[in-house]
Amino acid sequence: MSLYEEGHTIAGWTGVAVATVGSAVAGAGVCASSAPTLVGGLVLVAVSALVTWALHLTGWGKPPGIRPRSQWSMRVRDEQARYGHPGCLGCRMAGRGRTAVAVVPQGVRVEPLPVPAAD
């Protein structure tokens, strides 16, 4: 089994399934020359992106890269999702993983904030 497991998540598979149904509906709309069916299919494709994003933010999507063996299964939820994944556009769009930049006068000592430990 690969160390990376790219896309093998509940969020990934659900998004692909919804997008596949949307593409089939849009294709049927093209074949039938039906504008409402075509638009409905395209709306389903857009909804698939939102469903995937929502599942990713709730921990059912995992970040790219090497993960420990305990995180390989699709049935394992990513507990770090609530803090945001580094370099993840979806997490940044949700406001997760951002760090505040403060201007501190020279000579003032600043203590870093504690970061929650991973279980």
Summary of the structure (lengths in Angstrom):
residues: 119
radius of gyration: 19.9
end to end distance: 23.5
largest distance: 72.0
contacts: 274
relative contact order: 0.14
helix: 51%
strand: 0%
